[in-house]
Amino acid sequence: MPGSAKTMASCTVGGLILVTAYTVALGSSGWLWFTWVVLALATAGVMAARQL
């Protein structure tokens, strides 16, 4: 996995941890989860493109 894809994957996992912690501590925020899903889809797209 190239460096940029690895960095993006790390940011996605880190974002999941932060959004989950926020949800547990302060309650759910739909915009945070929406943003994380968009980031996860972008990461999946980058990973798929790098594999071609």
N, C-alpha and C positions, 0 to 999 in steps of 0.2 A: 504494500500500500504506500503510495507516494506521501511525502511530507505534508502537503496541503490537505490531502484527504484525511490523513491521520489527525491533523489539527482540527479539522471540521468535525470529525467523529468525536474527538475529545470534548469540544465545545458543546456538542449535542448532548452527550452524557452528563456533562457538568450542568447544562441547562435543565435537564430532567431532574437532577438532584436538587437544584435550587428551587424549581417550580414546585416540586413535591414538598420540600421543607416549608416554603411559603404557604402552601395549601394546608399543611398540618398546623402551622403556627397561627395563621391569620384567616383561614378560610379560602375557599376556592375563588379563583379569578378566571373567568372564561377567556379573557384576552391573553393571559399568560399561557394557558394551555393551547390556545389557537396559535400563538407565536411559536411555541415549542413544536407543534405539529408541522408548521410550515418549515421550520429549521430542519426537522427530521426528514421531511420529504426532499428538501434541497440536498441534504447529506446523502440520502439514498440515490438521488440523481447523479451526484458527483461520483459516488462509488461505482455506479453502473457505467458511467461514461469512461471512467478510468480503466475499467475491465475490458473495454473494447479494443 
